[in-house]
Structure formats: structure tokens, C-alpha cells
Amino acid sequence: SKLEALLKAADKGVSVTVNPSKPRKGCFEVRTAKGTVLSLTDMPRPFTKLKALDMEKVAADTQAKL
């Protein structure tokens, strides 16, 4: 994913896990060991909130929580 690529480019030692358990429908979350960075839930198709995200900003926010 684009977010994973951005995080790994910023920090080669970062480990990304995608959906360790069954994913929830219409949900996109980014979490670190320190807490939730982003949580979009109950999104109807076509997931406009997810498409509108600035992934560079999400990656920077995630880096800050690592």
C-alpha cells in the first residue's frame, strides 16, 4: 500500500501488519503500539473519505507516534 511504502521509506526498520484479524467492512484504521493514529469507520462505498486522505500526512502522523 502507499502508506506502507511511505513509512518504510522514512524508516527502514518499521514493521507493517495488515489486518491481523478479520477486517471490518467499511473501516480503515492506522494504529501503532502507542495508540490509534487514524480511524475511519462505517464508510459507505465508494469510500470517499479514504480516497480524500493525504497519505503523506497520515504517514508523517504515524511516524510521530512510533
All heavy atoms as TSV, in Angstrom:
chain	resi	resn	atom	element	x	y	z
A	1	SER	N	N	0.832	-1.188	0.000
A	1	SER	CA	C	0.000	0.000	0.000
A	1	SER	C	C	0.878	1.253	0.000
A	1	SER	O	O	2.049	1.203	0.346
A	1	SER	CB	C	-0.942	-0.010	1.196
A	1	SER	OG	O	-0.265	0.337	2.380
A	2	LYS	N	N	0.299	2.352	-0.369
A	2	LYS	CA	C	1.042	3.604	-0.436
A	2	LYS	C	C	1.535	4.019	0.952
A	2	LYS	O	O	2.676	4.457	1.104
A	2	LYS	CB	C	0.159	4.703	-1.029
A	2	LYS	CG	C	0.885	6.013	-1.215
A	2	LYS	CD	C	0.023	7.046	-1.916
A	2	LYS	CE	C	0.788	8.330	-2.094
A	2	LYS	NZ	N	0.019	9.340	-2.798
A	3	LEU	N	N	0.705	3.842	1.961
A	3	LEU	CA	C	1.088	4.210	3.324
A	3	LEU	C	C	2.268	3.363	3.793
A	3	LEU	O	O	3.221	3.878	4.368
A	3	LEU	CB	C	-0.097	4.050	4.274
A	3	LEU	CG	C	0.149	4.410	5.729
A	3	LEU	CD1	C	0.623	5.856	5.863
A	3	LEU	CD2	C	-1.103	4.186	6.551
A	4	GLU	N	N	2.223	2.078	3.532
A	4	GLU	CA	C	3.320	1.193	3.914
A	4	GLU	C	C	4.622	1.606	3.238
A	4	GLU	O	O	5.672	1.664	3.870
A	4	GLU	CB	C	2.972	-0.250	3.552
A	4	GLU	CG	C	4.044	-1.245	3.954
A	4	GLU	CD	C	3.659	-2.677	3.639
A	4	GLU	OE1	O	2.552	-2.936	3.131
A	4	GLU	OE2	O	4.484	-3.562	3.928
A	5	ALA	N	N	4.557	1.929	1.963
A	5	ALA	CA	C	5.751	2.353	1.223
A	5	ALA	C	C	6.320	3.651	1.796
A	5	ALA	O	O	7.541	3.792	1.940
A	5	ALA	CB	C	5.416	2.525	-0.255
A	6	LEU	N	N	5.456	4.593	2.132
A	6	LEU	CA	C	5.917	5.859	2.707
A	6	LEU	C	C	6.579	5.644	4.068
A	6	LEU	O	O	7.612	6.247	4.372
A	6	LEU	CB	C	4.747	6.839	2.847
A	6	LEU	CG	C	4.189	7.413	1.550
A	6	LEU	CD1	C	2.867	8.123	1.811
A	6	LEU	CD2	C	5.186	8.366	0.919
A	7	LEU	N	N	5.995	4.780	4.892
A	7	LEU	CA	C	6.572	4.510	6.211
A	7	LEU	C	C	7.920	3.813	6.099
A	7	LEU	O	O	8.868	4.153	6.809
A	7	LEU	CB	C	5.610	3.660	7.045
A	7	LEU	CG	C	4.359	4.374	7.528
A	7	LEU	CD1	C	3.398	3.378	8.162
A	7	LEU	CD2	C	4.708	5.470	8.521
A	8	LYS	N	N	8.020	2.849	5.199
A	8	LYS	CA	C	9.282	2.123	5.027
A	8	LYS	C	C	10.356	2.999	4.402
A	8	LYS	O	O	11.541	2.821	4.679
A	8	LYS	CB	C	9.057	0.854	4.223
A	8	LYS	CG	C	8.327	-0.192	5.038
A	8	LYS	CD	C	8.228	-1.515	4.333
A	8	LYS	CE	C	7.584	-2.528	5.279
A	8	LYS	NZ	N	7.525	-3.858	4.707
A	9	ALA	N	N	9.970	3.957	3.580
A	9	ALA	CA	C	10.941	4.884	3.008
A	9	ALA	C	C	11.508	5.805	4.091
A	9	ALA	O	O	12.680	6.161	4.057
A	9	ALA	CB	C	10.290	5.713	1.903
A	10	ALA	N	N	10.681	6.163	5.061
A	10	ALA	CA	C	11.106	7.043	6.144
A	10	ALA	C	C	11.915	6.299	7.201
A	10	ALA	O	O	12.805	6.871	7.824
A	10	ALA	CB	C	9.891	7.706	6.793
A	11	ASP	N	N	11.617	5.013	7.403
A	11	ASP	CA	C	12.284	4.227	8.444
A	11	ASP	C	C	12.377	2.784	7.971
A	11	ASP	O	O	11.376	2.066	7.975
A	11	ASP	CB	C	11.493	4.317	9.755
A	11	ASP	CG	C	12.137	3.557	10.901
A	11	ASP	OD1	O	13.200	2.939	10.694
A	11	ASP	OD2	O	11.576	3.573	11.998
A	12	LYS	N	N	13.574	2.364	7.570
A	12	LYS	CA	C	13.763	1.016	7.015
A	12	LYS	C	C	13.423	-0.087	8.016
A	12	LYS	O	O	13.099	-1.190	7.640
A	12	LYS	CB	C	15.210	0.838	6.537
A	12	LYS	CG	C	15.618	1.794	5.449
A	12	LYS	CD	C	14.917	1.499	4.160
A	12	LYS	CE	C	15.418	2.435	3.084
A	12	LYS	NZ	N	14.601	2.468	1.924
A	13	GLY	N	N	13.462	0.198	9.314
A	13	GLY	CA	C	13.215	-0.815	10.319
A	13	GLY	C	C	11.767	-0.959	10.735
A	13	GLY	O	O	11.446	-1.768	11.602
A	14	VAL	N	N	10.872	-0.199	10.124
A	14	VAL	CA	C	9.464	-0.239	10.514
A	14	VAL	C	C	8.824	-1.552	10.048
A	14	VAL	O	O	9.149	-2.079	8.999
A	14	VAL	CB	C	8.695	0.987	9.964
A	14	VAL	CG1	C	8.472	0.887	8.481
A	14	VAL	CG2	C	7.381	1.163	10.671
A	15	SER	N	N	7.940	-2.086	10.876
A	15	SER	CA	C	7.221	-3.307	10.544
A	15	SER	C	C	5.742	-2.959	10.400
A	15	SER	O	O	5.156	-2.359	11.293
A	15	SER	CB	C	7.410	-4.328	11.666
A	15	SER	OG	O	6.603	-5.448	11.444
A	16	VAL	N	N	5.151	-3.344	9.273
A	16	VAL	CA	C	3.747	-3.043	8.993
A	16	VAL	C	C	2.960	-4.350	8.964
A	16	VAL	O	O	3.348	-5.298	8.283
A	16	VAL	CB	C	3.599	-2.305	7.643
A	16	VAL	CG1	C	2.141	-2.074	7.305
A	16	VAL	CG2	C	4.363	-0.999	7.673
A	17	THR	N	N	1.864	-4.402	9.709
A	17	THR	CA	C	0.981	-5.559	9.717
A	17	THR	C	C	-0.371	-5.123	9.178
A	17	THR	O	O	-0.936	-4.146	9.654
A	17	THR	CB	C	0.809	-6.096	11.154
A	17	THR	OG1	O	2.090	-6.384	11.692
A	17	THR	CG2	C	-0.036	-7.337	11.170
A	18	VAL	N	N	-0.853	-5.856	8.205
A	18	VAL	CA	C	-2.135	-5.524	7.596
A	18	VAL	C	C	-3.177	-6.535	8.058
A	18	VAL	O	O	-3.011	-7.736	7.855
A	18	VAL	CB	C	-2.034	-5.534	6.057
A	18	VAL	CG1	C	-3.384	-5.232	5.427
A	18	VAL	CG2	C	-0.989	-4.549	5.589
A	19	ASN	N	N	-4.227	-6.046	8.704
A	19	ASN	CA	C	-5.359	-6.861	9.149
A	19	ASN	C	C	-4.939	-8.175	9.817
A	19	ASN	O	O	-5.128	-9.246	9.254
A	19	ASN	CB	C	-6.301	-7.160	7.986
A	19	ASN	CG	C	-6.985	-5.933	7.484
A	19	ASN	OD1	O	-7.261	-5.016	8.237
A	19	ASN	ND2	N	-7.282	-5.902	6.201
A	20	PRO	N	N	-4.404	-8.095	11.027
A	20	PRO	CA	C	-4.025	-9.323	11.717
A	20	PRO	C	C	-5.232	-10.213	12.048
A	20	PRO	O	O	-5.090	-11.409	12.216
A	20	PRO	CB	C	-3.338	-8.830	12.988
A	20	PRO	CG	C	-3.834	-7.444	13.184
A	20	PRO	CD	C	-4.142	-6.907	11.813
A	21	SER	N	N	-6.396	-9.626	12.124
A	21	SER	CA	C	-7.627	-10.399	12.297
A	21	SER	C	C	-8.576	-10.017	11.169
A	21	SER	O	O	-8.275	-9.154	10.359
A	21	SER	CB	C	-8.258	-10.106	13.662
A	21	SER	OG	O	-8.575	-8.743	13.771
A	22	LYS	N	N	-9.741	-10.632	11.136
A	22	LYS	CA	C	-10.689	-10.362	10.058
A	22	LYS	C	C	-11.027	-8.872	10.018
A	22	LYS	O	O	-11.437	-8.286	11.023
A	22	LYS	CB	C	-11.961	-11.180	10.275
A	22	LYS	CG	C	-12.961	-11.026	9.164
A	22	LYS	CD	C	-14.190	-11.869	9.397
A	22	LYS	CE	C	-15.191	-11.637	8.287
A	22	LYS	NZ	N	-16.436	-12.335	8.523
A	23	PRO	N	N	-10.851	-8.224	8.856
A	23	PRO	CA	C	-11.145	-6.791	8.758
A	23	PRO	C	C	-12.636	-6.499	8.857
A	23	PRO	O	O	-13.467	-7.314	8.480
A	23	PRO	CB	C	-10.618	-6.412	7.376
A	23	PRO	CG	C	-10.611	-7.683	6.607
A	23	PRO	CD	C	-10.399	-8.787	7.596
A	24	ARG	N	N	-12.934	-5.320	9.392
A	24	ARG	CA	C	-14.328	-4.878	9.465
A	24	ARG	C	C	-14.697	-4.196	8.156
A	24	ARG	O	O	-13.882	-3.510	7.552
A	24	ARG	CB	C	-14.510	-3.910	10.632
A	24	ARG	CG	C	-14.337	-4.611	11.972
A	24	ARG	CD	C	-14.361	-3.627	13.092
A	24	ARG	NE	N	-13.059	-2.955	13.089
A	24	ARG	CZ	C	-12.810	-1.832	13.716
A	24	ARG	NH1	N	-13.761	-1.217	14.381
A	24	ARG	NH2	N	-11.621	-1.294	13.678
A	25	LYS	N	N	-15.909	-4.348	7.743
A	25	LYS	CA	C	-16.377	-3.777	6.483
A	25	LYS	C	C	-16.474	-2.255	6.598
A	25	LYS	O	O	-17.015	-1.731	7.563
A	25	LYS	CB	C	-17.746	-4.368	6.142
A	25	LYS	CG	C	-18.223	-4.038	4.761
A	25	LYS	CD	C	-19.505	-4.785	4.465
A	25	LYS	CE	C	-19.920	-4.571	3.033
A	25	LYS	NZ	N	-21.099	-5.347	2.702
A	26	GLY	N	N	-15.913	-1.556	5.612
A	26	GLY	CA	C	-16.003	-0.102	5.579
A	26	GLY	C	C	-15.164	0.591	6.636
A	26	GLY	O	O	-15.490	1.692	7.062
A	27	CYS	N	N	-14.064	-0.026	7.040
A	27	CYS	CA	C	-13.247	0.525	8.117
A	27	CYS	C	C	-11.789	0.611	7.676
A	27	CYS	O	O	-11.260	-0.304	7.047
A	27	CYS	CB	C	-13.367	-0.380	9.343
A	27	CYS	SG	S	-12.387	0.164	10.730
A	28	PHE	N	N	-11.138	1.722	7.988
A	28	PHE	CA	C	-9.713	1.891	7.733
A	28	PHE	C	C	-9.106	2.500	8.981
A	28	PHE	O	O	-9.509	3.582	9.403
A	28	PHE	CB	C	-9.474	2.821	6.529
A	28	PHE	CG	C	-8.024	3.061	6.243
A	28	PHE	CD1	C	-7.254	2.094	5.612
A	28	PHE	CD2	C	-7.424	4.261	6.591
A	28	PHE	CE1	C	-5.905	2.330	5.352
A	28	PHE	CE2	C	-6.093	4.500	6.334
A	28	PHE	CZ	C	-5.331	3.535	5.706
A	29	GLU	N	N	-8.169	1.790	9.600
A	29	GLU	CA	C	-7.522	2.279	10.815
A	29	GLU	C	C	-6.019	2.150	10.691
A	29	GLU	O	O	-5.513	1.199	10.099
A	29	GLU	CB	C	-7.985	1.503	12.048
A	29	GLU	CG	C	-9.390	1.790	12.440
A	29	GLU	CD	C	-9.773	1.126	13.758
A	29	GLU	OE1	O	-9.264	0.050	14.077
A	29	GLU	OE2	O	-10.601	1.733	14.452
A	30	VAL	N	N	-5.331	3.112	11.276
A	30	VAL	CA	C	-3.880	3.069	11.378
A	30	VAL	C	C	-3.568	3.149	12.860
A	30	VAL	O	O	-3.947	4.104	13.526
A	30	VAL	CB	C	-3.214	4.245	10.623
A	30	VAL	CG1	C	-1.709	4.192	10.793
A	30	VAL	CG2	C	-3.599	4.224	9.157
A	31	ARG	N	N	-2.890	2.100	13.359
A	31	ARG	CA	C	-2.562	2.050	14.782
A	31	ARG	C	C	-1.080	1.771	14.970
A	31	ARG	O	O	-0.466	1.098	14.151
A	31	ARG	CB	C	-3.336	0.928	15.473
A	31	ARG	CG	C	-4.804	1.186	15.574
A	31	ARG	CD	C	-5.477	0.083	16.343
A	31	ARG	NE	N	-6.423	-0.559	15.429
A	31	ARG	CZ	C	-6.929	-1.745	15.610
A	31	ARG	NH1	N	-6.588	-2.470	16.637
A	31	ARG	NH2	N	-7.790	-2.235	14.755
A	32	THR	N	N	-0.540	2.299	16.056
A	32	THR	CA	C	0.819	1.983	16.467
A	32	THR	C	C	0.730	1.403	17.873
A	32	THR	O	O	-0.351	1.351	18.467
A	32	THR	CB	C	1.714	3.231	16.498
A	32	THR	OG1	O	1.271	4.103	17.535
A	32	THR	CG2	C	1.706	3.970	15.165
A	33	ALA	N	N	1.862	1.004	18.406
A	33	ALA	CA	C	1.887	0.483	19.768
A	33	ALA	C	C	1.453	1.553	20.771
A	33	ALA	O	O	0.959	1.251	21.848
A	33	ALA	CB	C	3.280	-0.027	20.110
A	34	LYS	N	N	1.604	2.816	20.388
A	34	LYS	CA	C	1.260	3.929	21.277
A	34	LYS	C	C	-0.184	4.397	21.137
A	34	LYS	O	O	-0.622	5.264	21.875
A	34	LYS	CB	C	2.200	5.107	21.037
A	34	LYS	CG	C	3.629	4.797	21.422
A	34	LYS	CD	C	4.518	5.985	21.190
A	34	LYS	CE	C	5.955	5.656	21.536
A	34	LYS	NZ	N	6.842	6.774	21.238
A	35	GLY	N	N	-0.918	3.872	20.165
A	35	GLY	CA	C	-2.318	4.268	20.022
A	35	GLY	C	C	-2.773	4.403	18.584
A	35	GLY	O	O	-2.023	4.178	17.648
A	36	THR	N	N	-4.012	4.811	18.428
A	36	THR	CA	C	-4.620	4.964	17.107
A	36	THR	C	C	-4.229	6.300	16.492
A	36	THR	O	O	-4.330	7.340	17.122
A	36	THR	CB	C	-6.159	4.874	17.216
A	36	THR	OG1	O	-6.494	3.622	17.797
A	36	THR	CG2	C	-6.819	5.002	15.863
A	37	VAL	N	N	-3.764	6.255	15.252
A	37	VAL	CA	C	-3.380	7.461	14.512
A	37	VAL	C	C	-4.569	7.970	13.703
A	37	VAL	O	O	-4.833	9.166	13.659
A	37	VAL	CB	C	-2.192	7.159	13.570
A	37	VAL	CG1	C	-1.837	8.381	12.746
A	37	VAL	CG2	C	-0.993	6.666	14.350
A	38	LEU	N	N	-5.312	7.049	13.090
A	38	LEU	CA	C	-6.429	7.411	12.216
A	38	LEU	C	C	-7.476	6.313	12.291
A	38	LEU	O	O	-7.133	5.135	12.293
A	38	LEU	CB	C	-5.936	7.551	10.772
A	38	LEU	CG	C	-6.992	7.758	9.703
A	38	LEU	CD1	C	-7.560	9.160	9.780
A	38	LEU	CD2	C	-6.407	7.513	8.339
A	39	SER	N	N	-8.727	6.699	12.351
A	39	SER	CA	C	-9.810	5.716	12.371
A	39	SER	C	C	-10.982	6.238	11.545
A	39	SER	O	O	-11.611	7.222	11.904
A	39	SER	CB	C	-10.256	5.437	13.811
A	39	SER	OG	O	-11.276	4.471	13.826
A	40	LEU	N	N	-11.232	5.572	10.442
A	40	LEU	CA	C	-12.399	5.872	9.603
A	40	LEU	C	C	-13.292	4.642	9.664
A	40	LEU	O	O	-12.896	3.567	9.227
A	40	LEU	CB	C	-11.978	6.134	8.157
A	40	LEU	CG	C	-11.037	7.308	7.908
A	40	LEU	CD1	C	-10.635	7.351	6.440
A	40	LEU	CD2	C	-11.676	8.610	8.316
A	41	THR	N	N	-14.478	4.790	10.237
A	41	THR	CA	C	-15.364	3.647	10.373
A	41	THR	C	C	-16.694	3.913	9.685
A	41	THR	O	O	-17.052	5.048	9.407
A	41	THR	CB	C	-15.620	3.324	11.861
A	41	THR	OG1	O	-16.166	4.471	12.496
A	41	THR	CG2	C	-14.334	2.927	12.561
A	42	ASP	N	N	-17.411	2.848	9.428
A	42	ASP	CA	C	-18.737	2.907	8.804
A	42	ASP	C	C	-18.749	3.717	7.512
A	42	ASP	O	O	-19.667	4.499	7.265
A	42	ASP	CB	C	-19.771	3.475	9.781
A	42	ASP	CG	C	-19.887	2.641	11.040
A	42	ASP	OD1	O	-19.803	1.408	10.929
A	42	ASP	OD2	O	-20.048	3.220	12.128
A	43	MET	N	N	-17.723	3.517	6.687
A	43	MET	CA	C	-17.667	4.228	5.407
A	43	MET	C	C	-18.498	3.486	4.365
A	43	MET	O	O	-18.303	2.300	4.146
A	43	MET	CB	C	-16.222	4.303	4.886
A	43	MET	CG	C	-15.325	5.236	5.611
A	43	MET	SD	S	-13.714	5.363	4.809
A	43	MET	CE	C	-13.063	3.724	5.032
A	44	PRO	N	N	-19.422	4.179	3.736
A	44	PRO	CA	C	-20.152	3.548	2.635
A	44	PRO	C	C	-19.298	3.603	1.363
A	44	PRO	O	O	-18.399	4.433	1.232
A	44	PRO	CB	C	-21.396	4.426	2.493
A	44	PRO	CG	C	-20.944	5.774	2.961
A	44	PRO	CD	C	-19.932	5.512	4.049
A	45	ARG	N	N	-19.581	2.680	0.460
A	45	ARG	CA	C	-18.888	2.727	-0.830
A	45	ARG	C	C	-19.263	4.016	-1.529
A	45	ARG	O	O	-20.370	4.471	-1.365
A	45	ARG	CB	C	-19.289	1.520	-1.686
A	45	ARG	CG	C	-18.686	0.249	-1.140
A	45	ARG	CD	C	-18.957	-0.898	-2.098
A	45	ARG	NE	N	-18.404	-2.110	-1.583
A	45	ARG	CZ	C	-17.184	-2.575	-1.886
A	45	ARG	NH1	N	-16.423	-1.908	-2.723
A	45	ARG	NH2	N	-16.749	-3.689	-1.364
A	46	PRO	N	N	-18.418	4.643	-2.223
A	46	PRO	CA	C	-17.108	4.292	-2.749
A	46	PRO	C	C	-15.943	4.777	-1.873
A	46	PRO	O	O	-14.864	5.056	-2.385
A	46	PRO	CB	C	-17.079	4.951	-4.111
A	46	PRO	CG	C	-17.853	6.223	-3.897
A	46	PRO	CD	C	-18.923	5.845	-2.892
A	47	PHE	N	N	-16.107	4.854	-0.583
A	47	PHE	CA	C	-15.043	5.185	0.377
A	47	PHE	C	C	-14.391	6.550	0.088
A	47	PHE	O	O	-13.179	6.679	0.037
A	47	PHE	CB	C	-13.976	4.087	0.420
A	47	PHE	CG	C	-14.550	2.719	0.621
A	47	PHE	CD1	C	-14.375	1.729	-0.333
A	47	PHE	CD2	C	-15.293	2.409	1.744
A	47	PHE	CE1	C	-14.903	0.463	-0.164
A	47	PHE	CE2	C	-15.829	1.146	1.937
A	47	PHE	CZ	C	-15.639	0.171	0.972
A	48	THR	N	N	-15.207	7.567	-0.085
A	48	THR	CA	C	-14.696	8.894	-0.435
A	48	THR	C	C	-13.791	9.477	0.644
A	48	THR	O	O	-12.834	10.184	0.326
A	48	THR	CB	C	-15.847	9.869	-0.736
A	48	THR	OG1	O	-16.774	9.851	0.340
A	48	THR	CG2	C	-16.561	9.500	-2.011
A	49	LYS	N	N	-14.064	9.198	1.914
A	49	LYS	CA	C	-13.199	9.694	2.988
A	49	LYS	C	C	-11.792	9.120	2.857
A	49	LYS	O	O	-10.803	9.826	3.054
A	49	LYS	CB	C	-13.757	9.319	4.363
A	49	LYS	CG	C	-14.997	10.045	4.776
A	49	LYS	CD	C	-15.421	9.563	6.153
A	49	LYS	CE	C	-16.746	10.114	6.580
A	49	LYS	NZ	N	-17.167	9.570	7.886
A	50	LEU	N	N	-11.714	7.846	2.522
A	50	LEU	CA	C	-10.418	7.190	2.362
A	50	LEU	C	C	-9.681	7.730	1.140
A	50	LEU	O	O	-8.487	8.013	1.203
A	50	LEU	CB	C	-10.616	5.673	2.241
A	50	LEU	CG	C	-9.368	4.821	2.095
A	50	LEU	CD1	C	-8.444	4.991	3.285
A	50	LEU	CD2	C	-9.753	3.358	1.934
A	51	LYS	N	N	-10.390	7.916	0.063
A	51	LYS	CA	C	-9.772	8.434	-1.164
A	51	LYS	C	C	-9.298	9.871	-1.005
A	51	LYS	O	O	-8.349	10.295	-1.656
A	51	LYS	CB	C	-10.747	8.333	-2.328
A	51	LYS	CG	C	-11.007	6.908	-2.754
A	51	LYS	CD	C	-12.033	6.841	-3.856
A	51	LYS	CE	C	-12.321	5.405	-4.232
A	51	LYS	NZ	N	-13.354	5.283	-5.260
A	52	ALA	N	N	-9.936	10.637	-0.124
A	52	ALA	CA	C	-9.590	12.041	0.074
A	52	ALA	C	C	-8.398	12.239	1.018
A	52	ALA	O	O	-7.903	13.354	1.154
A	52	ALA	CB	C	-10.792	12.801	0.611
A	53	LEU	N	N	-7.941	11.174	1.664
A	53	LEU	CA	C	-6.840	11.302	2.625
A	53	LEU	C	C	-5.542	11.728	1.965
A	53	LEU	O	O	-5.219	11.297	0.867
A	53	LEU	CB	C	-6.588	9.963	3.327
A	53	LEU	CG	C	-7.520	9.577	4.441
A	53	LEU	CD1	C	-7.131	8.199	4.966
A	53	LEU	CD2	C	-7.486	10.567	5.577
A	54	ASP	N	N	-4.782	12.548	2.673
A	54	ASP	CA	C	-3.430	12.896	2.265
A	54	ASP	C	C	-2.510	11.870	2.922
A	54	ASP	O	O	-2.196	11.971	4.105
A	54	ASP	CB	C	-3.097	14.313	2.738
A	54	ASP	CG	C	-1.691	14.744	2.405
A	54	ASP	OD1	O	-0.942	13.963	1.782
A	54	ASP	OD2	O	-1.325	15.867	2.788
A	55	MET	N	N	-2.116	10.845	2.169
A	55	MET	CA	C	-1.339	9.741	2.736
A	55	MET	C	C	0.021	10.190	3.264
A	55	MET	O	O	0.543	9.609	4.203
A	55	MET	CB	C	-1.162	8.617	1.720
A	55	MET	CG	C	-2.394	7.788	1.554
A	55	MET	SD	S	-2.852	6.979	3.101
A	55	MET	CE	C	-4.431	6.334	2.675
A	56	GLU	N	N	0.586	11.236	2.677
A	56	GLU	CA	C	1.861	11.756	3.185
A	56	GLU	C	C	1.685	12.292	4.613
A	56	GLU	O	O	2.519	12.077	5.469
A	56	GLU	CB	C	2.422	12.844	2.261
A	56	GLU	CG	C	3.006	12.318	0.952
A	56	GLU	CD	C	1.960	12.007	-0.107
A	56	GLU	OE1	O	0.776	12.409	0.046
A	56	GLU	OE2	O	2.326	11.343	-1.091
A	57	LYS	N	N	0.552	12.961	4.859
A	57	LYS	CA	C	0.280	13.475	6.203
A	57	LYS	C	C	0.004	12.328	7.178
A	57	LYS	O	O	0.480	12.336	8.310
A	57	LYS	CB	C	-0.910	14.432	6.186
A	57	LYS	CG	C	-1.221	15.012	7.571
A	57	LYS	CD	C	-2.338	16.001	7.547
A	57	LYS	CE	C	-2.700	16.588	8.871
A	57	LYS	NZ	N	-2.293	15.927	10.081
A	58	VAL	N	N	-0.739	11.323	6.720
A	58	VAL	CA	C	-1.014	10.163	7.572
A	58	VAL	C	C	0.297	9.457	7.921
A	58	VAL	O	O	0.522	9.074	9.063
A	58	VAL	CB	C	-2.002	9.188	6.884
A	58	VAL	CG1	C	-2.170	7.924	7.700
A	58	VAL	CG2	C	-3.340	9.849	6.665
A	59	ALA	N	N	1.190	9.321	6.947
A	59	ALA	CA	C	2.491	8.688	7.193
A	59	ALA	C	C	3.312	9.507	8.186
A	59	ALA	O	O	3.940	8.950	9.100
A	59	ALA	CB	C	3.263	8.523	5.886
A	60	ALA	N	N	3.294	10.833	8.062
A	60	ALA	CA	C	4.041	11.699	8.992
A	60	ALA	C	C	3.446	11.599	10.396
A	60	ALA	O	O	4.198	11.514	11.378
A	60	ALA	CB	C	4.002	13.144	8.501
A	61	ASP	N	N	2.129	11.583	10.510
A	61	ASP	CA	C	1.473	11.435	11.819
A	61	ASP	C	C	1.809	10.086	12.442
A	61	ASP	O	O	2.026	9.985	13.652
A	61	ASP	CB	C	-0.040	11.578	11.686
A	61	ASP	CG	C	-0.477	12.989	11.313
A	61	ASP	OD1	O	0.356	13.924	11.389
A	61	ASP	OD2	O	-1.651	13.164	10.944
A	62	THR	N	N	1.862	9.059	11.608
A	62	THR	CA	C	2.188	7.721	12.089
A	62	THR	C	C	3.641	7.669	12.564
A	62	THR	O	O	3.940	7.129	13.621
A	62	THR	CB	C	1.942	6.670	10.999
A	62	THR	OG1	O	0.583	6.777	10.558
A	62	THR	CG2	C	2.194	5.261	11.499
A	63	GLN	N	N	4.550	8.250	11.776
A	63	GLN	CA	C	5.969	8.307	12.175
A	63	GLN	C	C	6.126	8.993	13.525
A	63	GLN	O	O	6.930	8.578	14.341
A	63	GLN	CB	C	6.780	9.093	11.155
A	63	GLN	CG	C	7.457	8.358	10.043
A	63	GLN	CD	C	8.261	7.160	10.428
A	63	GLN	OE1	O	7.837	6.069	10.136
A	63	GLN	NE2	N	9.378	7.315	11.053
A	64	ALA	N	N	5.365	10.038	13.757
A	64	ALA	CA	C	5.457	10.781	15.000
A	64	ALA	C	C	5.021	9.939	16.196
A	64	ALA	O	O	5.479	10.166	17.311
A	64	ALA	CB	C	4.610	12.049	14.922
A	65	LYS	N	N	4.126	8.970	15.968
A	65	LYS	CA	C	3.647	8.120	17.065
A	65	LYS	C	C	4.498	6.879	17.279
A	65	LYS	O	O	4.214	6.103	18.179
A	65	LYS	CB	C	2.204	7.701	16.817
A	65	LYS	CG	C	1.208	8.737	17.267
A	65	LYS	CD	C	-0.009	8.047	17.831
A	65	LYS	CE	C	-0.879	9.058	18.533
A	65	LYS	NZ	N	-2.004	8.425	19.169
A	66	LEU	N	N	5.504	6.662	16.444
A	66	LEU	CA	C	6.363	5.482	16.607
A	66	LEU	C	C	7.416	5.711	17.661
A	66	LEU	O	O	7.828	6.755	17.971
A	66	LEU	CB	C	7.035	5.103	15.284
A	66	LEU	CG	C	6.097	4.618	14.191
A	66	LEU	CD1	C	6.891	4.343	12.926
A	66	LEU	CD2	C	5.370	3.361	14.604
